[in-house]
Amino acid sequence: MPDENHDAINERREGRILVVDDEKDLVLVLVDTLKARGYHVEAAYSVKGAQEKIESFDAQVALLDIRLERDSGVDLIAELELVRPGILCVMMTAYATVDTAINALHRGAYDYLRKPLDMRYLLATLERCFEKLRLESTKAAAEEALLESEAKFRNIVESIPMGMHMYQLEPDGKLVFTGANPAADEILGVNNDQFVGQTIEEAFPALTETQVPGSYRQTASEGNPWQTEQINYQENQIAGAFQVHAFQTLPGRMVAAFLDITERKRDEAEIMRLQHLLQNITDSMPSALITLDPAGRVLACNPAAETLTGQTEEQIQGQPLWRACPELERYHELFEQVLRERQVAHRHKEQLESEAGPLYRDVSVFPLAANDIEGAVLRIDDATQRVQLEEMMLQSARMASVGMLAAGVAHEINNPLGAMMQSAQMLQIAFDTQQPHTRERLQACGVDPDGLARYLQERELVEYLDGIRDTGSRAAKIVSDLLSFSRKSSSKIAPHDLNALVERTLDLAATDYNLKKKYDFRNMEVVRELALDLPNVLCDGQQIQQVILNLVRNAAQAMANGEWRMANEEYRPRLTLRTSLTQDTQSPIPNPKSQIRLEVEDNGPGIPKAKQARLFDPFFTTKEVGEGTGLGLWLCWSIVVERHKGRIWVEPIVEGGSRFVVELPIASELASQPQSTNAP
């Protein structure tokens, strides 16, 4: 293991040393040893020789023998210091006593060594000497730099536009005001010289109950910088504001620098108010808003966008939108187009498919062009309600036009239709050979009644006449329905219990049996889910029963479909009628009020999506040719929408089947509206 002390001894040093001793052999040894260590060494053998050497040699350390022949080395200390201020003198003696050492130290010696000299101790002593000199040099440089810094600081304080208050912390804890710069006088509008010598509480009483005095004291004593913003309000408006920075200049001294930031704070408050207003607007908008940078990364989004994407702003912020929300990839091309052309781009009524049916969106992309901000804002609006409302309005207008046309057509064909049916009836009577009167007339004309009967039977002429009358009856029923819904109704509008109307309709339908259409209510499971304590609806009870019966019969016919039932051997038809009080937030009608809701649900084959949009169109039917007129649901729509200001629509059922929904306003809400007993 290497000798650390040996290494320290052999380490090269720098410095200037004067060796003064009358023992020449010792001097030569010391000179050689110290030079070998890198020191610059000069030697003298007497006081006079030392005096001469010190004039030309700028020694930093002097090794002095206490006895130099008849002279004293101790007396030489003062002379050396006079020529070379700051020199360190180390005394060497073989006759050292405590008094001798104390006397040397009192006369200015830095240290003393006893002969014979221990070289290790000598070198360590020299190292301490030069370390002390280095420290003193550093200290002197620091003091000079401090003086220069103070001068610069004084110039800065005098010229800086920032106000400055100077304080000194007294031993008793008082923080005394010592001065201010010209800017402080200008900012505060006072001559701060009047406060010199006062404590901070005396000079500025308004600060007494604040954290300022305590924070200033801590800065002055501990050196911890402190900053704050003081804002004064009058009637919720900023009356004045200052930004304060407190810092220590010397232990126990500190400066409080302050700026008048009143206008800036007022501007910031206004900006914050506008930002909050804008944030409230975007947060309350039903539109989904997503701000993107040019790379398509999400910068911000509003709550509607979080609902649309199913992710929070924090989850998608900074991510490419197309990766975070793949379902929005369809708008990537539109986004790139806007970045290229720097113009707004739109997609209106974009149709999407969902389990609940078609959805519609309005999509707009706006380029960001203000303040050199690049990117775009993606705005997505759910247009489903608006499209449905538009379709309802178009359908209503179409229904009105069709009704007027149907009324005209019905009147025009009613007379020839009546003549046709009457003629067919007369022919049936004329060809009825079983009637005595007919047989007498035939025999009088020379016609064999039995032969005519055989001829009619062989040619199936009677069946033809039956067919004419059946077809005529169907046509007459269509004409009657058309006329019924095209002329004014004199039915009475009154409050009704919807549950009671449902029960009466089910009692009526319980005996309904149609052999041709193969349905029998007695073979169906009828489920009643009727809410209790429902308010009344203001309606024509007979017409609403007609709607319920029509929907029930349609459901029964759908569940009786032979082809579909053959593929479901264990199938049991089930009809469900459900009532409730609801406020449908998905209603296409803006701001819907409370409604009485009726649902007629079956577990049949359901209705294809392609046909659902036209269900309530006149003359449109999902039944086989000859089984439906296409007017039943149209009449239901007319009764519910036109006459009762309600709604009717169909909802698909995922498990299979269909659900027709009728919503009618409650009586208390309709009572405040003008009621007409002659609704169209």
C-alpha positions in Angstrom: 0.0 0.0 0.0 1.5 3.4 -1.0 2.6 5.8 1.7 0.2 8.7 1.4 2.5 11.0 3.5 5.4 10.2 1.2 3.3 11.1 -1.8 2.3 14.4 -0.2 5.9 15.3 0.5 7.0 14.6 -3.1 4.1 16.5 -4.6 5.3 19.5 -6.5 4.2 22.9 -5.1 4.5 26.5 -6.3 5.4 29.6 -4.3 8.2 31.9 -3.3 10.2 31.2 -0.1 13.1 33.1 1.5 15.2 31.0 3.8 17.2 33.0 6.4 19.6 31.0 8.7 23.2 31.3 9.7 23.7 27.5 9.4 24.8 27.2 5.8 24.6 23.5 5.6 21.0 23.6 6.8 20.2 26.4 4.4 21.6 24.4 1.4 19.5 21.3 2.4 16.4 23.4 2.7 16.9 25.1 -0.6 17.5 21.9 -2.5 14.6 20.2 -0.8 12.1 23.0 -1.5 13.3 23.6 -5.0 12.8 19.9 -5.7 9.2 20.4 -4.6 8.7 23.2 -7.2 9.1 26.2 -4.9 11.1 29.2 -5.9 13.7 29.6 -3.1 16.2 32.3 -2.2 18.6 32.1 0.8 20.3 34.6 3.2 22.6 33.9 6.1 22.2 37.1 8.1 19.8 39.9 8.8 21.6 42.2 6.4 21.5 39.5 3.7 17.8 39.1 4.3 17.2 42.8 4.0 19.0 42.9 0.7 17.3 39.8 -0.7 13.8 41.0 0.2 14.2 44.2 -1.9 14.6 42.2 -5.1 12.8 38.9 -4.2 9.0 39.0 -3.8 8.9 36.3 -1.1 5.6 35.1 0.1 6.9 33.0 3.0 10.1 33.5 5.1 11.7 30.7 7.1 13.6 32.7 9.8 16.0 31.4 12.4 15.3 33.1 15.7 19.0 33.7 16.4 21.1 35.0 13.5 24.5 35.3 15.1 24.2 38.4 17.3 20.9 39.5 15.7 17.4 38.4 16.4 15.3 36.9 13.7 12.2 38.0 15.5 13.2 41.6 14.9 13.4 40.9 11.2 9.7 40.1 11.0 8.6 43.7 11.1 11.2 44.7 8.5 10.1 42.0 6.0 6.5 42.9 6.4 7.3 46.5 5.8 8.9 45.7 2.4 6.6 42.8 1.5 3.2 43.3 3.1 1.4 40.1 3.7 4.5 37.9 3.9 4.2 35.0 6.4 7.1 34.4 8.7 7.8 30.9 10.1 10.4 30.9 12.9 13.0 28.1 13.3 14.9 27.5 16.6 16.7 24.8 18.5 16.2 26.7 21.8 12.4 27.2 21.7 10.6 27.7 24.9 7.0 28.6 25.4 7.9 32.2 26.1 10.0 32.3 22.9 7.2 30.9 20.8 4.6 33.3 22.3 6.9 36.2 21.8 7.4 35.3 18.1 3.7 34.9 17.5 3.0 38.2 19.2 5.6 39.9 17.0 3.9 38.7 13.8 5.2 35.2 13.2 2.7 32.9 11.5 4.2 29.7 13.0 7.4 28.3 14.4 9.4 25.0 13.9 11.8 23.3 16.3 15.2 22.1 15.1 16.2 19.6 14.1 13.5 20.1 11.5 11.0 17.4 10.6 10.8 17.7 6.8 7.3 16.4 6.7 6.1 18.9 9.3 8.0 21.7 7.5 6.3 20.9 4.2 2.9 20.7 5.8 3.5 24.1 7.5 4.5 25.6 4.2 1.4 24.2 2.6 -0.7 25.9 5.3 1.1 29.1 4.7 0.4 29.1 1.0 -3.2 28.0 1.5 -3.7 31.0 3.8 -2.2 33.3 1.2 -4.5 31.8 -1.4 -7.5 32.4 0.8 -6.5 35.9 1.6 -6.0 36.6 -2.1 -9.4 35.2 -2.9 -10.9 37.2 -0.1 -9.3 40.4 -1.3 -10.5 39.7 -4.9 -14.0 39.0 -3.5 -14.0 42.2 -1.5 -12.9 44.1 -4.5 -15.6 42.5 -6.6 -18.1 43.2 -3.9 -17.2 46.9 -3.9 -17.5 46.9 -7.7 -20.7 45.1 -7.5 -22.1 47.5 -5.0 -21.2 50.4 -7.2 -22.9 48.7 -10.1 -25.9 47.8 -8.0 -26.1 51.4 -6.8 -26.1 52.6 -10.4 -28.8 50.0 -11.3 -30.9 51.0 -8.4 -30.8 54.6 -9.3 -31.6 54.1 -13.0 -33.9 51.0 -13.0 -37.6 51.7 -13.6 -38.6 49.2 -11.0 -39.3 50.6 -7.5 -36.9 49.5 -4.8 -37.2 49.7 -1.0 -34.2 48.9 1.2 -34.5 47.4 4.7 -32.2 46.4 7.5 -33.0 43.8 10.1 -32.0 45.0 13.6 -31.0 42.6 16.4 -34.3 43.2 18.2 -36.2 42.0 15.1 -37.3 45.4 13.8 -37.2 45.8 10.1 -36.1 49.3 9.4 -36.6 51.2 6.2 -33.2 52.5 5.0 -34.0 54.0 1.6 -35.6 53.9 -1.8 -34.7 54.6 -5.4 -36.3 57.3 -7.6 -38.5 54.9 -9.4 -40.2 54.0 -6.1 -41.0 57.6 -5.5 -42.5 57.9 -9.0 -44.5 54.6 -8.8 -46.0 55.3 -5.3 -46.3 59.1 -5.8 -44.6 59.9 -2.5 -41.1 60.9 -1.3 -39.9 57.8 0.4 -37.1 59.6 2.2 -39.7 60.5 4.9 -39.8 56.9 5.9 -36.1 56.4 6.5 -35.4 55.1 10.0 -39.0 53.9 10.5 -40.0 50.3 10.8 -41.9 48.7 8.0 -45.1 48.8 10.1 -44.6 52.5 10.9 -43.8 53.5 7.3 -46.5 51.4 5.7 -49.3 50.6 8.2 -51.5 48.9 5.5 -48.9 46.1 5.3 -49.1 45.4 9.1 -51.8 42.7 8.8 -50.4 41.1 5.7 -47.7 38.4 5.2 -45.3 41.0 3.8 -43.4 42.1 7.0 -42.8 38.5 8.1 -41.7 37.4 4.7 -39.3 40.4 4.4 -37.8 39.6 7.8 -37.2 35.9 6.8 -35.5 37.1 3.6 -33.3 39.5 5.5 -32.3 36.9 8.1 -32.2 33.6 6.1 -31.6 34.8 2.6 -34.6 33.1 1.1 -35.9 35.1 -1.8 -39.7 35.8 -1.8 -42.1 37.1 -4.3 -45.7 37.8 -4.5 -48.4 39.8 -6.3 -50.5 42.2 -4.3 -53.8 43.1 -5.8 -56.2 45.6 -4.4 -59.9 45.4 -5.3 -62.7 48.0 -5.2 -66.2 46.8 -6.0 -64.8 43.6 -7.7 -62.6 45.7 -9.9 -58.8 45.8 -9.8 -57.8 49.2 -8.2 -54.1 48.5 -8.1 -51.6 45.6 -8.4 -47.9 45.2 -7.6 -45.4 42.5 -8.4 -43.0 42.2 -5.5 -39.6 40.5 -5.4 -37.7 40.4 -2.1 -34.1 39.3 -1.9 -31.1 39.5 0.5 -28.2 41.8 -0.4 -26.1 41.2 2.7 -26.9 39.3 5.9 -29.5 41.3 7.7 -30.2 43.5 4.7 -32.7 43.1 1.9 -34.3 44.9 -1.0 -38.0 44.7 -2.0 -38.3 45.4 -5.8 -41.8 46.1 -7.1 -43.5 46.9 -10.4 -46.9 48.5 -10.9 -48.7 45.8 -12.9 -52.2 47.2 -12.5 -52.9 47.5 -16.3 -51.4 44.1 -16.9 -53.6 42.5 -14.3 -56.7 44.2 -15.7 -55.8 42.9 -19.1 -55.2 39.4 -17.7 -58.6 39.5 -15.8 -60.3 40.5 -19.1 -58.5 37.8 -21.0 -59.5 35.3 -18.3 -63.1 36.4 -18.4 -63.2 36.0 -22.2 -61.5 32.6 -21.9 -64.0 31.4 -19.3 -66.8 32.8 -21.5 -65.4 30.9 -24.5 -64.9 27.8 -22.5 -68.4 27.9 -21.1 -69.7 28.4 -24.7 -67.8 25.4 -26.1 -68.5 23.2 -23.0 -72.3 23.9 -23.3 -72.4 23.5 -27.1 -74.1 20.2 -28.2 -71.6 20.2 -31.1 -68.5 18.0 -30.6 -65.5 20.3 -31.1 -62.0 18.8 -31.5 -59.0 21.1 -32.1 -56.2 19.4 -34.1 -52.6 20.5 -35.0 -51.4 20.1 -38.6 -50.3 16.5 -37.8 -53.8 15.6 -36.7 -52.9 15.5 -33.0 -55.6 16.5 -30.5 -55.0 19.8 -28.9 -58.3 20.2 -27.1 -61.9 19.0 -27.1 -65.2 19.8 -25.4 -67.5 17.5 -23.3 -69.7 16.7 -26.3 -66.6 15.4 -28.1 -65.7 13.3 -25.0 -69.2 11.8 -25.2 -68.8 11.2 -28.9 -65.4 9.5 -28.6 -66.0 7.8 -25.3 -62.7 9.2 -24.0 -61.7 12.1 -21.9 -59.7 15.1 -23.2 -56.7 13.9 -21.1 -56.8 10.5 -22.7 -56.7 11.7 -26.3 -54.8 14.9 -25.9 -51.5 14.9 -27.9 -52.5 11.7 -29.8 -53.3 11.5 -33.5 -57.1 11.6 -33.6 -57.3 9.0 -36.2 -55.4 6.5 -34.1 -57.1 7.4 -30.8 -60.6 7.3 -32.4 -60.5 5.1 -35.5 -64.2 5.7 -36.1 -63.4 9.3 -37.0 -60.8 8.2 -39.7 -63.5 9.0 -42.2 -62.9 12.7 -41.7 -59.1 12.5 -42.2 -59.3 13.3 -45.9 -61.6 16.3 -45.2 -59.1 17.5 -42.6 -56.2 17.3 -45.1 -58.3 19.1 -47.7 -58.9 22.0 -45.3 -55.2 22.3 -44.4 -54.4 22.5 -48.2 -57.1 24.9 -49.3 -57.4 26.9 -46.0 -61.2 27.0 -46.5 -64.1 25.6 -44.5 -65.3 22.2 -45.7 -68.7 20.6 -44.8 -70.5 17.2 -45.0 -74.2 17.5 -44.4 -76.5 14.7 -43.4 -73.8 12.0 -43.4 -75.7 8.8 -42.7 -74.3 6.2 -40.3 -75.7 2.8 -39.4 -76.3 1.7 -35.8 -78.3 -1.0 -34.0 -80.9 1.7 -33.2 -81.3 2.6 -36.8 -79.7 5.2 -39.1 -77.9 8.2 -37.5 -77.1 11.4 -39.3 -74.2 13.9 -38.8 -73.3 17.3 -40.0 -69.5 17.6 -40.1 -67.5 20.8 -40.6 -63.8 21.4 -40.5 -62.6 25.0 -39.9 -58.9 26.1 -40.6 -57.1 27.9 -37.8 -55.5 31.0 -39.2 -55.2 33.5 -36.3 -51.9 34.4 -34.6 -49.9 32.0 -36.9 -51.6 29.0 -35.3 -51.7 26.1 -37.6 -54.3 23.3 -37.5 -58.1 23.0 -37.8 -61.2 22.5 -35.7 -63.4 19.5 -36.3 -67.1 20.1 -35.5 -69.5 17.2 -35.5 -73.3 17.7 -34.9 -75.8 15.0 -34.4 -78.3 15.8 -37.1 -80.5 12.8 -36.5 -83.2 14.8 -34.7 -83.2 17.5 -37.3 -83.4 15.0 -40.2 -86.2 13.1 -38.5 -88.1 16.4 -37.9 -87.5 17.4 -41.5 -88.8 14.0 -42.6 -91.8 14.4 -40.4 -92.5 17.8 -41.8 -92.1 16.5 -45.4 -94.3 13.5 -44.6 -96.9 15.8 -43.1 -96.9 18.0 -46.2 -97.0 14.9 -48.3 -99.8 13.5 -46.3 -101.8 16.7 -46.7 -101.3 16.7 -50.4 -102.1 13.0 -50.7 -105.2 13.6 -48.5 -106.5 16.3 -50.8 -105.8 14.2 -53.9 -107.3 11.2 -52.3 -110.5 13.1 -51.4 -110.9 14.3 -55.0 -110.2 10.8 -56.4 -112.6 9.2 -53.9 -115.4 11.5 -54.9 -114.8 10.9 -58.6 -114.8 7.1 -58.3 -117.5 6.8 -55.7 -120.4 7.1 -58.1 -119.2 4.7 -60.8 -118.1 2.3 -58.1 -121.6 2.4 -56.6 -123.2 1.8 -60.0 -120.8 -1.1 -60.6 -121.6 -2.8 -57.2 -125.4 -2.1 -57.7 -125.2 -3.7 -61.2 -123.4 -6.7 -59.9 -126.0 -7.1 -57.1 -128.8 -6.8 -59.7 -127.2 -9.5 -61.8 -126.8 -11.8 -58.8 -130.5 -11.4 -58.1 -131.4 -11.9 -61.7 -129.4 -15.1 -61.9 -130.7 -16.6 -58.7 -132.8 -19.4 -60.2 -133.9 -20.5 -56.7 -136.1 -17.5 -56.4 -139.7 -18.2 -57.5 -140.1 -14.9 -59.1 -136.9 -15.4 -61.2 -138.0 -18.9 -62.3 -141.4 -17.5 -63.5 -139.7 -14.8 -65.5 -137.2 -17.2 -67.1 -140.0 -19.7 -68.0 -142.1 -16.9 -69.5 -139.1 -16.1 -71.7 -138.7 -19.7 -72.7 -135.6 -20.3 -70.7 -135.1 -23.4 -68.6 -134.2 -22.1 -65.1 -132.3 -25.3 -64.2 -130.4 -25.3 -67.5 -129.5 -21.7 -66.9 -128.3 -22.6 -63.4 -126.2 -25.4 -64.8 -124.7 -23.0 -67.4 -123.9 -20.3 -64.8 -122.3 -22.9 -62.6 -120.3 -24.4 -65.4 -119.0 -21.0 -66.5 -118.5 -19.9 -62.9 -120.4 -16.7 -63.6 -121.8 -16.5 -60.1 -118.2 -16.6 -58.7 -117.3 -13.8 -61.0 -120.1 -11.7 -59.7 -119.1 -12.5 -56.1 -115.5 -11.4 -57.0 -116.9 -8.2 -58.5 -118.8 -7.5 -55.4 -115.9 -8.4 -53.0 -113.5 -6.2 -55.0 -116.0 -3.4 -55.1 -116.5 -3.7 -51.3 -112.7 -3.4 -50.8 -112.6 -0.4 -53.1 -115.6 1.1 -51.3 -113.8 0.6 -48.0 -110.7 2.4 -49.3 -112.9 5.2 -50.6 -114.7 5.4 -47.3 -111.4 5.6 -45.3 -110.0 8.3 -47.7 -113.2 10.4 -47.3 -113.2 9.8 -43.6 -109.7 11.3 -43.1 -110.1 14.1 -45.7 -113.2 15.7 -44.2 -113.6 17.5 -40.9 -114.1 15.3 -37.8 -116.9 16.1 -35.4 -115.6 13.7 -32.8 -115.4 15.0 -29.2 -111.9 15.6 -27.6 -112.0 14.7 -23.9 -109.7 13.4 -21.1 -109.3 9.7 -21.3 -107.5 7.0 -19.3 -105.1 5.4 -21.8 -104.9 2.2 -19.8 -108.7 1.9 -20.0 -108.6 2.5 -23.7 -106.0 -0.3 -24.0 -108.1 -2.7 -22.0 -111.3 -2.0 -24.0 -109.3 -2.5 -27.2 -107.9 -5.8 -26.0 -111.4 -7.0 -25.1 -112.5 -6.1 -28.6 -109.5 -7.8 -30.2 -109.9 -11.0 -28.0 -112.8 -12.1 -30.2 -111.1 -11.1 -33.5 -110.4 -14.1 -35.7 -109.5 -14.0 -39.4 -109.3 -17.3 -41.1 -107.9 -15.9 -44.4 -105.0 -14.1 -42.5 -104.6 -17.1 -40.2 -104.4 -15.2 -36.9 -106.4 -15.8 -33.7 -105.9 -13.7 -30.6 -106.9 -16.7 -28.5 -103.6 -18.4 -29.5 -101.4 -15.5 -28.4 -99.8 -14.6 -25.2 -100.9 -11.0 -24.3 -98.6 -9.2 -21.8 -99.8 -6.1 -20.1 -97.2 -3.7 -18.7 -99.5 -0.8 -17.8 -98.1 1.9 -15.5 -100.2 2.9 -12.6 -101.5 6.4 -11.8 -100.9 7.8 -15.3 -102.4 11.2 -16.0 -105.2 11.4 -18.6 -104.6 12.1 -22.2 -106.8 14.7 -24.0 -108.0 12.7 -27.1 -110.8 11.2 -29.1 -111.1 7.9 -27.3 -112.7 6.2 -30.3 -109.9 7.2 -32.7 -107.2 6.2 -30.3 -108.8 2.8 -29.9 -108.8 2.6 -33.6 -105.1 3.2 -33.6 -104.4 0.6 -30.9 -106.6 -2.0 -32.7 -104.8 -1.3 -36.0 -101.4 -1.8 -34.4 -102.5 -4.9 -32.5 -104.0 -6.5 -35.6 -100.8 -5.7 -37.6 -98.7 -7.4 -34.9 -101.0 -10.4 -34.9 -100.8 -10.7 -38.7 -97.0 -10.4 -38.6 -96.7 -13.2 -35.9 -99.1 -15.4 -37.9 -96.8 -15.3 -41.0 -96.8 -19.0 -42.0 -93.4 -19.1 -43.7 -91.7 -17.5 -40.8 -93.4 -19.6 -38.2 -92.5 -22.9 -40.0 -88.8 -22.0 -39.5 -89.5 -21.5 -35.7 -91.2 -24.7 -34.6 -91.1 -23.8 -30.8 -92.3 -20.3 -31.5 -95.0 -18.9 -29.3 -96.5 -15.5 -30.4 -96.4 -12.9 -27.7 -98.0 -9.5 -27.8 -96.9 -6.8 -25.3 -98.7 -3.6 -24.5 -96.8 -1.1 -22.3 -97.7 2.3 -21.0 -95.5 4.9 -19.2 -95.0 8.5 -18.4 -91.8 9.8 -20.1 -89.9 12.7 -21.4 -88.0 11.4 -24.4 -84.7 13.2 -24.6 -84.1 11.5 -28.0 -87.3 13.0 -29.4 -86.8 14.7 -32.8 -89.1 17.5 -31.5 -87.0 20.1 -29.7 -87.6 20.5 -25.9 -90.2 17.7 -25.5 -92.6 17.9 -22.6 -93.9 15.0 -20.6 -95.7 12.5 -22.7 -97.9 9.4 -22.2 -96.1 6.6 -24.0 -97.8 3.5 -25.5 -95.7 0.6 -26.9 -97.2 -2.2 -28.9 -94.5 -4.9 -29.2 -94.5 -8.3 -30.9 -91.9 -11.0 -31.2 -92.6 -11.6 -34.9 -90.2 -11.5 -37.8 -89.7 -7.7 -37.6 -89.6 -5.1 -40.3 -86.7 -4.7 -42.7 -84.8 -1.4 -42.2 -85.2 -0.6 -45.8 -89.0 -0.5 -45.4 -89.2 1.3 -42.0 -88.8 4.8 -43.5 -91.9 4.4 -45.6 -94.2 2.6 -43.1 -96.4 5.6 -42.7 -96.7 6.5 -46.3 -100.1 6.0 -47.9 -100.6 2.9 -50.0 -97.3 1.4 -48.8 -97.6 -2.1 -47.2 -95.3 -4.8 -46.0 -98.0 -7.5 -46.5 -98.5 -9.8 -49.5 -100.4 -8.5 -52.5 -104.1 -8.4 -51.8 -103.7 -8.6 -48.0 -103.3 -4.9 -47.2 -104.4 -1.5 -48.6 -101.4 0.4 -47.3 -103.7 2.9 -45.5 -103.8 1.5 -41.9 -100.6 3.0 -40.6 -101.1 6.1 -42.6 -104.5 6.5 -40.8 -102.8 5.8 -37.5 -100.2 8.5 -38.3 -102.9 11.0 -39.2 -104.9 10.4 -36.1 -101.9 10.6 -33.7 -99.9 13.4 -35.4 -102.4 15.5 -37.2 -105.3 15.3 -34.9 -103.7 14.8 -31.5 -100.3 16.5 -31.9 -98.5 13.4 -30.8 -95.9 11.1 -32.3 -95.8 7.6 -33.7 -92.7 5.7 -34.9 -91.3 2.1 -35.1 -88.3 0.8 -33.2 -86.5 -2.4 -34.2 -85.9 -5.0 -31.5 -82.5 -6.7 -31.4 -83.9 -10.0 -30.3 -86.5 -10.0 -33.1 -89.9 -8.4 -33.6 -91.1 -4.8 -33.8 -92.1 -2.1 -31.4 -94.5 0.6 -32.4 -94.4 3.6 -30.1 -97.2 6.2 -29.7 -96.7 9.3 -27.6 -99.5 11.6 -26.7 -99.4 14.9 -24.7 -100.9 14.7 -21.2 -104.2 16.4 -20.7 -102.8 19.2 -18.4 -100.3 20.3 -21.1 -102.9 20.3 -23.9 -105.4 22.1 -21.7 -103.5 25.4 -22.0 -103.5 25.1 -25.8 -106.5 26.0 -28.0 -108.4 22.8 -28.7 -110.4 22.2 -31.9 -113.0 19.6 -32.3 -112.8 19.9 -36.0 -109.2 18.9 -36.5 -108.3 18.0 -40.0 
